[in-house]
Amino acid sequence: MSPLNVFANTSLENYQLGAGDEIRIHVFGEEELSVETTLGQNGKINYPYLGSVLAKGKTTQELGELIADGLRGDYLINPSVLVSIIEYRAFYIYGEVNKPGGYPFQPGLTLEKAVALAGGFTQRASTDKFELSRQDGDGKKTIVATLVTKIRPGDAILVKDSFF
């Protein structure tokens, strides 16, 4: 497959798609094959002519290649596919913040900015004790975080309380 025929558009290097990500798939010159969809809980999307396609765990580049390979031959001679992320899945912040909950992810987000989105720290909050739960290729892991830690889509942040 020629790498010139599949394009990726994401601001996070090697970002793996997951449930809740909203994506756009564009096949150049084939508007009826261009779709916008959200990955379901099972990580699959329904795509014209190909049916159910597993997108979870794939980068936009990998998904574009998978779709191009599926369309090549029976449907198109040399498809050019662009997969882009419209909206990333939410991140979650809870514990000692004023407005715990899920928030839309924004590229460049740090833990400090996430706290600001959640209305800031409560009076009981520790300003240096945070736990971050992250899903990656090896499963779920918990790491100790600081205010400058980069947040990824799907992360869950616990702001602990301080012991006066």
Chimera marker file (.cmm) of the C-alpha trace (Angstrom):
<marker_set name="trace">
<marker id="1" x="0.000" y="0.000" z="0.000" r="1" g="1" b="0" radius="0.5"/>
<marker id="2" x="1.314" y="3.422" z="-0.882" r="1" g="1" b="0" radius="0.5"/>
<marker id="3" x="1.721" y="5.638" z="2.205" r="1" g="1" b="0" radius="0.5"/>
<marker id="4" x="0.698" y="8.618" z="0.072" r="1" g="1" b="0" radius="0.5"/>
<marker id="5" x="-2.880" y="7.392" z="-0.079" r="1" g="1" b="0" radius="0.5"/>
<marker id="6" x="-3.681" y="7.350" z="3.636" r="1" g="1" b="0" radius="0.5"/>
<marker id="7" x="-3.544" y="10.476" z="5.748" r="1" g="1" b="0" radius="0.5"/>
<marker id="8" x="-3.863" y="11.020" z="9.488" r="1" g="1" b="0" radius="0.5"/>
<marker id="9" x="-4.849" y="14.168" z="11.308" r="1" g="1" b="0" radius="0.5"/>
<marker id="10" x="-4.369" y="14.183" z="15.065" r="1" g="1" b="0" radius="0.5"/>
<marker id="11" x="-2.486" y="16.475" z="17.408" r="1" g="1" b="0" radius="0.5"/>
<marker id="12" x="-1.427" y="13.629" z="19.729" r="1" g="1" b="0" radius="0.5"/>
<marker id="13" x="1.354" y="11.461" z="18.386" r="1" g="1" b="0" radius="0.5"/>
<marker id="14" x="0.455" y="7.760" z="18.251" r="1" g="1" b="0" radius="0.5"/>
<marker id="15" x="-2.929" y="8.427" z="19.882" r="1" g="1" b="0" radius="0.5"/>
<marker id="16" x="-5.007" y="5.265" z="20.034" r="1" g="1" b="0" radius="0.5"/>
<marker id="17" x="-8.717" y="5.606" z="19.420" r="1" g="1" b="0" radius="0.5"/>
<marker id="18" x="-11.158" y="4.528" z="22.099" r="1" g="1" b="0" radius="0.5"/>
<marker id="19" x="-14.824" y="4.509" z="23.057" r="1" g="1" b="0" radius="0.5"/>
<marker id="20" x="-16.272" y="8.013" z="22.981" r="1" g="1" b="0" radius="0.5"/>
<marker id="21" x="-13.921" y="9.461" z="20.349" r="1" g="1" b="0" radius="0.5"/>
<marker id="22" x="-15.775" y="11.191" z="17.523" r="1" g="1" b="0" radius="0.5"/>
<marker id="23" x="-14.039" y="10.751" z="14.172" r="1" g="1" b="0" radius="0.5"/>
<marker id="24" x="-14.420" y="11.805" z="10.559" r="1" g="1" b="0" radius="0.5"/>
<marker id="25" x="-13.508" y="9.414" z="7.749" r="1" g="1" b="0" radius="0.5"/>
<marker id="26" x="-13.128" y="11.079" z="4.362" r="1" g="1" b="0" radius="0.5"/>
<marker id="27" x="-12.509" y="9.185" z="1.136" r="1" g="1" b="0" radius="0.5"/>
<marker id="28" x="-11.350" y="11.674" z="-1.483" r="1" g="1" b="0" radius="0.5"/>
<marker id="29" x="-13.677" y="11.809" z="-4.479" r="1" g="1" b="0" radius="0.5"/>
<marker id="30" x="-16.221" y="9.486" z="-2.827" r="1" g="1" b="0" radius="0.5"/>
<marker id="31" x="-18.557" y="11.628" z="-0.698" r="1" g="1" b="0" radius="0.5"/>
<marker id="32" x="-20.962" y="8.714" z="-0.060" r="1" g="1" b="0" radius="0.5"/>
<marker id="33" x="-18.097" y="6.933" z="1.741" r="1" g="1" b="0" radius="0.5"/>
<marker id="34" x="-17.283" y="9.924" z="3.967" r="1" g="1" b="0" radius="0.5"/>
<marker id="35" x="-18.788" y="9.612" z="7.442" r="1" g="1" b="0" radius="0.5"/>
<marker id="36" x="-18.688" y="11.114" z="10.927" r="1" g="1" b="0" radius="0.5"/>
<marker id="37" x="-19.208" y="8.686" z="13.785" r="1" g="1" b="0" radius="0.5"/>
<marker id="38" x="-18.504" y="8.069" z="17.456" r="1" g="1" b="0" radius="0.5"/>
<marker id="39" x="-16.766" y="4.916" z="18.619" r="1" g="1" b="0" radius="0.5"/>
<marker id="40" x="-19.142" y="2.822" z="20.678" r="1" g="1" b="0" radius="0.5"/>
<marker id="41" x="-18.313" y="1.078" z="23.942" r="1" g="1" b="0" radius="0.5"/>
<marker id="42" x="-17.082" y="-1.948" z="21.994" r="1" g="1" b="0" radius="0.5"/>
<marker id="43" x="-14.698" y="0.275" z="19.997" r="1" g="1" b="0" radius="0.5"/>
<marker id="44" x="-16.319" y="-0.532" z="16.669" r="1" g="1" b="0" radius="0.5"/>
<marker id="45" x="-17.808" y="1.617" z="13.936" r="1" g="1" b="0" radius="0.5"/>
<marker id="46" x="-20.173" y="0.700" z="11.113" r="1" g="1" b="0" radius="0.5"/>
<marker id="47" x="-18.713" y="1.675" z="7.775" r="1" g="1" b="0" radius="0.5"/>
<marker id="48" x="-20.358" y="1.527" z="4.323" r="1" g="1" b="0" radius="0.5"/>
<marker id="49" x="-19.511" y="-1.646" z="2.369" r="1" g="1" b="0" radius="0.5"/>
<marker id="50" x="-17.234" y="-2.933" z="5.141" r="1" g="1" b="0" radius="0.5"/>
<marker id="51" x="-19.737" y="-3.343" z="7.983" r="1" g="1" b="0" radius="0.5"/>
<marker id="52" x="-18.423" y="-3.441" z="11.531" r="1" g="1" b="0" radius="0.5"/>
<marker id="53" x="-14.816" y="-2.226" z="11.802" r="1" g="1" b="0" radius="0.5"/>
<marker id="54" x="-12.773" y="-2.378" z="15.021" r="1" g="1" b="0" radius="0.5"/>
<marker id="55" x="-11.233" y="1.083" z="15.537" r="1" g="1" b="0" radius="0.5"/>
<marker id="56" x="-10.390" y="0.858" z="19.250" r="1" g="1" b="0" radius="0.5"/>
<marker id="57" x="-6.663" y="0.715" z="19.898" r="1" g="1" b="0" radius="0.5"/>
<marker id="58" x="-5.770" y="1.899" z="16.404" r="1" g="1" b="0" radius="0.5"/>
<marker id="59" x="-4.199" y="5.209" z="15.449" r="1" g="1" b="0" radius="0.5"/>
<marker id="60" x="-5.948" y="7.359" z="12.859" r="1" g="1" b="0" radius="0.5"/>
<marker id="61" x="-3.241" y="6.260" z="10.397" r="1" g="1" b="0" radius="0.5"/>
<marker id="62" x="-3.878" y="2.560" z="11.098" r="1" g="1" b="0" radius="0.5"/>
<marker id="63" x="-7.649" y="2.969" z="10.785" r="1" g="1" b="0" radius="0.5"/>
<marker id="64" x="-7.220" y="4.836" z="7.509" r="1" g="1" b="0" radius="0.5"/>
<marker id="65" x="-5.048" y="2.017" z="6.156" r="1" g="1" b="0" radius="0.5"/>
<marker id="66" x="-7.565" y="-0.606" z="7.284" r="1" g="1" b="0" radius="0.5"/>
<marker id="67" x="-10.427" y="1.189" z="5.540" r="1" g="1" b="0" radius="0.5"/>
<marker id="68" x="-8.382" y="1.843" z="2.395" r="1" g="1" b="0" radius="0.5"/>
<marker id="69" x="-7.396" y="-1.841" z="2.240" r="1" g="1" b="0" radius="0.5"/>
<marker id="70" x="-11.043" y="-2.883" z="2.657" r="1" g="1" b="0" radius="0.5"/>
<marker id="71" x="-12.228" y="-0.578" z="-0.127" r="1" g="1" b="0" radius="0.5"/>
<marker id="72" x="-9.392" y="-1.389" z="-2.522" r="1" g="1" b="0" radius="0.5"/>
<marker id="73" x="-10.211" y="-3.845" z="-5.275" r="1" g="1" b="0" radius="0.5"/>
<marker id="74" x="-13.921" y="-4.571" z="-4.993" r="1" g="1" b="0" radius="0.5"/>
<marker id="75" x="-15.007" y="-0.957" z="-4.573" r="1" g="1" b="0" radius="0.5"/>
<marker id="76" x="-12.183" y="1.424" z="-5.549" r="1" g="1" b="0" radius="0.5"/>
<marker id="77" x="-8.904" y="1.106" z="-7.426" r="1" g="1" b="0" radius="0.5"/>
<marker id="78" x="-6.711" y="3.329" z="-5.256" r="1" g="1" b="0" radius="0.5"/>
<marker id="79" x="-8.666" y="4.943" z="-2.383" r="1" g="1" b="0" radius="0.5"/>
<marker id="80" x="-7.252" y="7.965" z="-0.553" r="1" g="1" b="0" radius="0.5"/>
<marker id="81" x="-8.539" y="7.968" z="3.035" r="1" g="1" b="0" radius="0.5"/>
<marker id="82" x="-8.230" y="10.679" z="5.688" r="1" g="1" b="0" radius="0.5"/>
<marker id="83" x="-9.199" y="9.859" z="9.279" r="1" g="1" b="0" radius="0.5"/>
<marker id="84" x="-9.360" y="12.786" z="11.683" r="1" g="1" b="0" radius="0.5"/>
<marker id="85" x="-10.541" y="13.267" z="15.231" r="1" g="1" b="0" radius="0.5"/>
<marker id="86" x="-13.457" y="15.665" z="15.613" r="1" g="1" b="0" radius="0.5"/>
<marker id="87" x="-13.673" y="15.370" z="19.393" r="1" g="1" b="0" radius="0.5"/>
<marker id="88" x="-11.609" y="13.336" z="21.828" r="1" g="1" b="0" radius="0.5"/>
<marker id="89" x="-13.248" y="11.268" z="24.559" r="1" g="1" b="0" radius="0.5"/>
<marker id="90" x="-13.658" y="13.021" z="27.908" r="1" g="1" b="0" radius="0.5"/>
<marker id="91" x="-11.281" y="12.969" z="30.853" r="1" g="1" b="0" radius="0.5"/>
<marker id="92" x="-12.551" y="12.761" z="34.428" r="1" g="1" b="0" radius="0.5"/>
<marker id="93" x="-11.501" y="14.588" z="37.567" r="1" g="1" b="0" radius="0.5"/>
<marker id="94" x="-12.795" y="13.879" z="41.064" r="1" g="1" b="0" radius="0.5"/>
<marker id="95" x="-11.884" y="14.237" z="44.700" r="1" g="1" b="0" radius="0.5"/>
<marker id="96" x="-11.103" y="17.641" z="46.172" r="1" g="1" b="0" radius="0.5"/>
<marker id="97" x="-12.186" y="19.891" z="43.296" r="1" g="1" b="0" radius="0.5"/>
<marker id="98" x="-15.197" y="22.181" z="43.255" r="1" g="1" b="0" radius="0.5"/>
<marker id="99" x="-16.876" y="20.653" z="40.187" r="1" g="1" b="0" radius="0.5"/>
<marker id="100" x="-15.910" y="16.995" z="39.801" r="1" g="1" b="0" radius="0.5"/>
<marker id="101" x="-16.998" y="15.201" z="36.644" r="1" g="1" b="0" radius="0.5"/>
<marker id="102" x="-16.175" y="14.543" z="33.010" r="1" g="1" b="0" radius="0.5"/>
<marker id="103" x="-14.818" y="17.289" z="30.771" r="1" g="1" b="0" radius="0.5"/>
<marker id="104" x="-14.033" y="17.481" z="27.059" r="1" g="1" b="0" radius="0.5"/>
<marker id="105" x="-10.364" y="16.809" z="26.359" r="1" g="1" b="0" radius="0.5"/>
<marker id="106" x="-8.331" y="19.566" z="24.724" r="1" g="1" b="0" radius="0.5"/>
<marker id="107" x="-4.856" y="18.983" z="23.250" r="1" g="1" b="0" radius="0.5"/>
<marker id="108" x="-2.120" y="20.448" z="25.469" r="1" g="1" b="0" radius="0.5"/>
<marker id="109" x="-4.123" y="19.863" z="28.647" r="1" g="1" b="0" radius="0.5"/>
<marker id="110" x="-2.141" y="19.593" z="31.879" r="1" g="1" b="0" radius="0.5"/>
<marker id="111" x="-3.366" y="18.537" z="35.309" r="1" g="1" b="0" radius="0.5"/>
<marker id="112" x="-3.250" y="22.183" z="36.424" r="1" g="1" b="0" radius="0.5"/>
<marker id="113" x="-5.566" y="23.194" z="33.560" r="1" g="1" b="0" radius="0.5"/>
<marker id="114" x="-7.852" y="20.251" z="34.313" r="1" g="1" b="0" radius="0.5"/>
<marker id="115" x="-8.212" y="21.482" z="37.904" r="1" g="1" b="0" radius="0.5"/>
<marker id="116" x="-9.082" y="24.944" z="36.587" r="1" g="1" b="0" radius="0.5"/>
<marker id="117" x="-11.805" y="23.437" z="34.365" r="1" g="1" b="0" radius="0.5"/>
<marker id="118" x="-13.175" y="21.678" z="37.448" r="1" g="1" b="0" radius="0.5"/>
<marker id="119" x="-13.567" y="24.971" z="39.326" r="1" g="1" b="0" radius="0.5"/>
<marker id="120" x="-10.283" y="24.834" z="41.234" r="1" g="1" b="0" radius="0.5"/>
<marker id="121" x="-9.274" y="23.093" z="44.439" r="1" g="1" b="0" radius="0.5"/>
<marker id="122" x="-11.490" y="22.813" z="47.502" r="1" g="1" b="0" radius="0.5"/>
<marker id="123" x="-10.141" y="24.142" z="50.797" r="1" g="1" b="0" radius="0.5"/>
<marker id="124" x="-9.206" y="20.606" z="51.841" r="1" g="1" b="0" radius="0.5"/>
<marker id="125" x="-7.346" y="19.756" z="48.633" r="1" g="1" b="0" radius="0.5"/>
<marker id="126" x="-3.722" y="18.779" z="48.483" r="1" g="1" b="0" radius="0.5"/>
<marker id="127" x="-1.955" y="20.805" z="45.819" r="1" g="1" b="0" radius="0.5"/>
<marker id="128" x="0.741" y="18.198" z="45.306" r="1" g="1" b="0" radius="0.5"/>
<marker id="129" x="-0.926" y="14.774" z="45.753" r="1" g="1" b="0" radius="0.5"/>
<marker id="130" x="-2.654" y="13.459" z="42.643" r="1" g="1" b="0" radius="0.5"/>
<marker id="131" x="-3.318" y="10.030" z="41.196" r="1" g="1" b="0" radius="0.5"/>
<marker id="132" x="-3.929" y="9.551" z="37.523" r="1" g="1" b="0" radius="0.5"/>
<marker id="133" x="-5.513" y="6.381" z="36.118" r="1" g="1" b="0" radius="0.5"/>
<marker id="134" x="-4.725" y="5.762" z="32.456" r="1" g="1" b="0" radius="0.5"/>
<marker id="135" x="-5.657" y="3.036" z="30.011" r="1" g="1" b="0" radius="0.5"/>
<marker id="136" x="-2.874" y="2.066" z="27.638" r="1" g="1" b="0" radius="0.5"/>
<marker id="137" x="-1.950" y="-0.904" z="25.477" r="1" g="1" b="0" radius="0.5"/>
<marker id="138" x="-0.906" y="-2.921" z="28.548" r="1" g="1" b="0" radius="0.5"/>
<marker id="139" x="-4.097" y="-2.248" z="30.484" r="1" g="1" b="0" radius="0.5"/>
<marker id="140" x="-5.009" y="0.229" z="33.174" r="1" g="1" b="0" radius="0.5"/>
<marker id="141" x="-2.258" y="1.806" z="35.242" r="1" g="1" b="0" radius="0.5"/>
<marker id="142" x="-2.179" y="4.335" z="38.072" r="1" g="1" b="0" radius="0.5"/>
<marker id="143" x="0.603" y="6.900" z="38.257" r="1" g="1" b="0" radius="0.5"/>
<marker id="144" x="1.526" y="9.659" z="40.684" r="1" g="1" b="0" radius="0.5"/>
<marker id="145" x="1.060" y="12.980" z="38.892" r="1" g="1" b="0" radius="0.5"/>
<marker id="146" x="2.078" y="16.616" z="39.330" r="1" g="1" b="0" radius="0.5"/>
<marker id="147" x="0.439" y="19.828" z="38.152" r="1" g="1" b="0" radius="0.5"/>
<marker id="148" x="2.502" y="19.759" z="34.935" r="1" g="1" b="0" radius="0.5"/>
<marker id="149" x="1.570" y="16.167" z="34.007" r="1" g="1" b="0" radius="0.5"/>
<marker id="150" x="0.035" y="15.984" z="30.517" r="1" g="1" b="0" radius="0.5"/>
<marker id="151" x="-3.524" y="14.669" z="30.509" r="1" g="1" b="0" radius="0.5"/>
<marker id="152" x="-4.777" y="12.295" z="27.815" r="1" g="1" b="0" radius="0.5"/>
<marker id="153" x="-8.322" y="11.513" z="26.705" r="1" g="1" b="0" radius="0.5"/>
<marker id="154" x="-9.965" y="8.989" z="29.010" r="1" g="1" b="0" radius="0.5"/>
<marker id="155" x="-7.699" y="9.762" z="31.989" r="1" g="1" b="0" radius="0.5"/>
<marker id="156" x="-9.220" y="9.800" z="35.476" r="1" g="1" b="0" radius="0.5"/>
<marker id="157" x="-7.626" y="12.212" z="37.953" r="1" g="1" b="0" radius="0.5"/>
<marker id="158" x="-8.007" y="11.943" z="41.721" r="1" g="1" b="0" radius="0.5"/>
<marker id="159" x="-7.208" y="15.097" z="43.680" r="1" g="1" b="0" radius="0.5"/>
<marker id="160" x="-6.450" y="13.922" z="47.192" r="1" g="1" b="0" radius="0.5"/>
<marker id="161" x="-7.127" y="15.798" z="50.393" r="1" g="1" b="0" radius="0.5"/>
<marker id="162" x="-4.334" y="17.281" z="52.444" r="1" g="1" b="0" radius="0.5"/>
<marker id="163" x="-3.550" y="16.438" z="56.016" r="1" g="1" b="0" radius="0.5"/>
<marker id="164" x="-3.242" y="19.796" z="57.713" r="1" g="1" b="0" radius="0.5"/>
<link id1="1" id2="2" r="1" g="1" b="0" radius="0.2"/>
<link id1="2" id2="3" r="1" g="1" b="0" radius="0.2"/>
<link id1="3" id2="4" r="1" g="1" b="0" radius="0.2"/>
<link id1="4" id2="5" r="1" g="1" b="0" radius="0.2"/>
<link id1="5" id2="6" r="1" g="1" b="0" radius="0.2"/>
<link id1="6" id2="7" r="1" g="1" b="0" radius="0.2"/>
<link id1="7" id2="8" r="1" g="1" b="0" radius="0.2"/>
<link id1="8" id2="9" r="1" g="1" b="0" radius="0.2"/>
<link id1="9" id2="10" r="1" g="1" b="0" radius="0.2"/>
<link id1="10" id2="11" r="1" g="1" b="0" radius="0.2"/>
<link id1="11" id2="12" r="1" g="1" b="0" radius="0.2"/>
<link id1="12" id2="13" r="1" g="1" b="0" radius="0.2"/>
<link id1="13" id2="14" r="1" g="1" b="0" radius="0.2"/>
<link id1="14" id2="15" r="1" g="1" b="0" radius="0.2"/>
<link id1="15" id2="16" r="1" g="1" b="0" radius="0.2"/>
<link id1="16" id2="17" r="1" g="1" b="0" radius="0.2"/>
<link id1="17" id2="18" r="1" g="1" b="0" radius="0.2"/>
<link id1="18" id2="19" r="1" g="1" b="0" radius="0.2"/>
<link id1="19" id2="20" r="1" g="1" b="0" radius="0.2"/>
<link id1="20" id2="21" r="1" g="1" b="0" radius="0.2"/>
<link id1="21" id2="22" r="1" g="1" b="0" radius="0.2"/>
<link id1="22" id2="23" r="1" g="1" b="0" radius="0.2"/>
<link id1="23" id2="24" r="1" g="1" b="0" radius="0.2"/>
<link id1="24" id2="25" r="1" g="1" b="0" radius="0.2"/>
<link id1="25" id2="26" r="1" g="1" b="0" radius="0.2"/>
<link id1="26" id2="27" r="1" g="1" b="0" radius="0.2"/>
<link id1="27" id2="28" r="1" g="1" b="0" radius="0.2"/>
<link id1="28" id2="29" r="1" g="1" b="0" radius="0.2"/>
<link id1="29" id2="30" r="1" g="1" b="0" radius="0.2"/>
<link id1="30" id2="31" r="1" g="1" b="0" radius="0.2"/>
<link id1="31" id2="32" r="1" g="1" b="0" radius="0.2"/>
<link id1="32" id2="33" r="1" g="1" b="0" radius="0.2"/>
<link id1="33" id2="34" r="1" g="1" b="0" radius="0.2"/>
<link id1="34" id2="35" r="1" g="1" b="0" radius="0.2"/>
<link id1="35" id2="36" r="1" g="1" b="0" radius="0.2"/>
<link id1="36" id2="37" r="1" g="1" b="0" radius="0.2"/>
<link id1="37" id2="38" r="1" g="1" b="0" radius="0.2"/>
<link id1="38" id2="39" r="1" g="1" b="0" radius="0.2"/>
<link id1="39" id2="40" r="1" g="1" b="0" radius="0.2"/>
<link id1="40" id2="41" r="1" g="1" b="0" radius="0.2"/>
<link id1="41" id2="42" r="1" g="1" b="0" radius="0.2"/>
<link id1="42" id2="43" r="1" g="1" b="0" radius="0.2"/>
<link id1="43" id2="44" r="1" g="1" b="0" radius="0.2"/>
<link id1="44" id2="45" r="1" g="1" b="0" radius="0.2"/>
<link id1="45" id2="46" r="1" g="1" b="0" radius="0.2"/>
<link id1="46" id2="47" r="1" g="1" b="0" radius="0.2"/>
<link id1="47" id2="48" r="1" g="1" b="0" radius="0.2"/>
<link id1="48" id2="49" r="1" g="1" b="0" radius="0.2"/>
<link id1="49" id2="50" r="1" g="1" b="0" radius="0.2"/>
<link id1="50" id2="51" r="1" g="1" b="0" radius="0.2"/>
<link id1="51" id2="52" r="1" g="1" b="0" radius="0.2"/>
<link id1="52" id2="53" r="1" g="1" b="0" radius="0.2"/>
<link id1="53" id2="54" r="1" g="1" b="0" radius="0.2"/>
<link id1="54" id2="55" r="1" g="1" b="0" radius="0.2"/>
<link id1="55" id2="56" r="1" g="1" b="0" radius="0.2"/>
<link id1="56" id2="57" r="1" g="1" b="0" radius="0.2"/>
<link id1="57" id2="58" r="1" g="1" b="0" radius="0.2"/>
<link id1="58" id2="59" r="1" g="1" b="0" radius="0.2"/>
<link id1="59" id2="60" r="1" g="1" b="0" radius="0.2"/>
<link id1="60" id2="61" r="1" g="1" b="0" radius="0.2"/>
<link id1="61" id2="62" r="1" g="1" b="0" radius="0.2"/>
<link id1="62" id2="63" r="1" g="1" b="0" radius="0.2"/>
<link id1="63" id2="64" r="1" g="1" b="0" radius="0.2"/>
<link id1="64" id2="65" r="1" g="1" b="0" radius="0.2"/>
<link id1="65" id2="66" r="1" g="1" b="0" radius="0.2"/>
<link id1="66" id2="67" r="1" g="1" b="0" radius="0.2"/>
<link id1="67" id2="68" r="1" g="1" b="0" radius="0.2"/>
<link id1="68" id2="69" r="1" g="1" b="0" radius="0.2"/>
<link id1="69" id2="70" r="1" g="1" b="0" radius="0.2"/>
<link id1="70" id2="71" r="1" g="1" b="0" radius="0.2"/>
<link id1="71" id2="72" r="1" g="1" b="0" radius="0.2"/>
<link id1="72" id2="73" r="1" g="1" b="0" radius="0.2"/>
<link id1="73" id2="74" r="1" g="1" b="0" radius="0.2"/>
<link id1="74" id2="75" r="1" g="1" b="0" radius="0.2"/>
<link id1="75" id2="76" r="1" g="1" b="0" radius="0.2"/>
<link id1="76" id2="77" r="1" g="1" b="0" radius="0.2"/>
<link id1="77" id2="78" r="1" g="1" b="0" radius="0.2"/>
<link id1="78" id2="79" r="1" g="1" b="0" radius="0.2"/>
<link id1="79" id2="80" r="1" g="1" b="0" radius="0.2"/>
<link id1="80" id2="81" r="1" g="1" b="0" radius="0.2"/>
<link id1="81" id2="82" r="1" g="1" b="0" radius="0.2"/>
<link id1="82" id2="83" r="1" g="1" b="0" radius="0.2"/>
<link id1="83" id2="84" r="1" g="1" b="0" radius="0.2"/>
<link id1="84" id2="85" r="1" g="1" b="0" radius="0.2"/>
<link id1="85" id2="86" r="1" g="1" b="0" radius="0.2"/>
<link id1="86" id2="87" r="1" g="1" b="0" radius="0.2"/>
<link id1="87" id2="88" r="1" g="1" b="0" radius="0.2"/>
<link id1="88" id2="89" r="1" g="1" b="0" radius="0.2"/>
<link id1="89" id2="90" r="1" g="1" b="0" radius="0.2"/>
<link id1="90" id2="91" r="1" g="1" b="0" radius="0.2"/>
<link id1="91" id2="92" r="1" g="1" b="0" radius="0.2"/>
<link id1="92" id2="93" r="1" g="1" b="0" radius="0.2"/>
<link id1="93" id2="94" r="1" g="1" b="0" radius="0.2"/>
<link id1="94" id2="95" r="1" g="1" b="0" radius="0.2"/>
<link id1="95" id2="96" r="1" g="1" b="0" radius="0.2"/>
<link id1="96" id2="97" r="1" g="1" b="0" radius="0.2"/>
<link id1="97" id2="98" r="1" g="1" b="0" radius="0.2"/>
<link id1="98" id2="99" r="1" g="1" b="0" radius="0.2"/>
<link id1="99" id2="100" r="1" g="1" b="0" radius="0.2"/>
<link id1="100" id2="101" r="1" g="1" b="0" radius="0.2"/>
<link id1="101" id2="102" r="1" g="1" b="0" radius="0.2"/>
<link id1="102" id2="103" r="1" g="1" b="0" radius="0.2"/>
<link id1="103" id2="104" r="1" g="1" b="0" radius="0.2"/>
<link id1="104" id2="105" r="1" g="1" b="0" radius="0.2"/>
<link id1="105" id2="106" r="1" g="1" b="0" radius="0.2"/>
<link id1="106" id2="107" r="1" g="1" b="0" radius="0.2"/>
<link id1="107" id2="108" r="1" g="1" b="0" radius="0.2"/>
<link id1="108" id2="109" r="1" g="1" b="0" radius="0.2"/>
<link id1="109" id2="110" r="1" g="1" b="0" radius="0.2"/>
<link id1="110" id2="111" r="1" g="1" b="0" radius="0.2"/>
<link id1="111" id2="112" r="1" g="1" b="0" radius="0.2"/>
<link id1="112" id2="113" r="1" g="1" b="0" radius="0.2"/>
<link id1="113" id2="114" r="1" g="1" b="0" radius="0.2"/>
<link id1="114" id2="115" r="1" g="1" b="0" radius="0.2"/>
<link id1="115" id2="116" r="1" g="1" b="0" radius="0.2"/>
<link id1="116" id2="117" r="1" g="1" b="0" radius="0.2"/>
<link id1="117" id2="118" r="1" g="1" b="0" radius="0.2"/>
<link id1="118" id2="119" r="1" g="1" b="0" radius="0.2"/>
<link id1="119" id2="120" r="1" g="1" b="0" radius="0.2"/>
<link id1="120" id2="121" r="1" g="1" b="0" radius="0.2"/>
<link id1="121" id2="122" r="1" g="1" b="0" radius="0.2"/>
<link id1="122" id2="123" r="1" g="1" b="0" radius="0.2"/>
<link id1="123" id2="124" r="1" g="1" b="0" radius="0.2"/>
<link id1="124" id2="125" r="1" g="1" b="0" radius="0.2"/>
<link id1="125" id2="126" r="1" g="1" b="0" radius="0.2"/>
<link id1="126" id2="127" r="1" g="1" b="0" radius="0.2"/>
<link id1="127" id2="128" r="1" g="1" b="0" radius="0.2"/>
<link id1="128" id2="129" r="1" g="1" b="0" radius="0.2"/>
<link id1="129" id2="130" r="1" g="1" b="0" radius="0.2"/>
<link id1="130" id2="131" r="1" g="1" b="0" radius="0.2"/>
<link id1="131" id2="132" r="1" g="1" b="0" radius="0.2"/>
<link id1="132" id2="133" r="1" g="1" b="0" radius="0.2"/>
<link id1="133" id2="134" r="1" g="1" b="0" radius="0.2"/>
<link id1="134" id2="135" r="1" g="1" b="0" radius="0.2"/>
<link id1="135" id2="136" r="1" g="1" b="0" radius="0.2"/>
<link id1="136" id2="137" r="1" g="1" b="0" radius="0.2"/>
<link id1="137" id2="138" r="1" g="1" b="0" radius="0.2"/>
<link id1="138" id2="139" r="1" g="1" b="0" radius="0.2"/>
<link id1="139" id2="140" r="1" g="1" b="0" radius="0.2"/>
<link id1="140" id2="141" r="1" g="1" b="0" radius="0.2"/>
<link id1="141" id2="142" r="1" g="1" b="0" radius="0.2"/>
<link id1="142" id2="143" r="1" g="1" b="0" radius="0.2"/>
<link id1="143" id2="144" r="1" g="1" b="0" radius="0.2"/>
<link id1="144" id2="145" r="1" g="1" b="0" radius="0.2"/>
<link id1="145" id2="146" r="1" g="1" b="0" radius="0.2"/>
<link id1="146" id2="147" r="1" g="1" b="0" radius="0.2"/>
<link id1="147" id2="148" r="1" g="1" b="0" radius="0.2"/>
<link id1="148" id2="149" r="1" g="1" b="0" radius="0.2"/>
<link id1="149" id2="150" r="1" g="1" b="0" radius="0.2"/>
<link id1="150" id2="151" r="1" g="1" b="0" radius="0.2"/>
<link id1="151" id2="152" r="1" g="1" b="0" radius="0.2"/>
<link id1="152" id2="153" r="1" g="1" b="0" radius="0.2"/>
<link id1="153" id2="154" r="1" g="1" b="0" radius="0.2"/>
<link id1="154" id2="155" r="1" g="1" b="0" radius="0.2"/>
<link id1="155" id2="156" r="1" g="1" b="0" radius="0.2"/>
<link id1="156" id2="157" r="1" g="1" b="0" radius="0.2"/>
<link id1="157" id2="158" r="1" g="1" b="0" radius="0.2"/>
<link id1="158" id2="159" r="1" g="1" b="0" radius="0.2"/>
<link id1="159" id2="160" r="1" g="1" b="0" radius="0.2"/>
<link id1="160" id2="161" r="1" g="1" b="0" radius="0.2"/>
<link id1="161" id2="162" r="1" g="1" b="0" radius="0.2"/>
<link id1="162" id2="163" r="1" g="1" b="0" radius="0.2"/>
<link id1="163" id2="164" r="1" g="1" b="0" radius="0.2"/>
</marker_set>
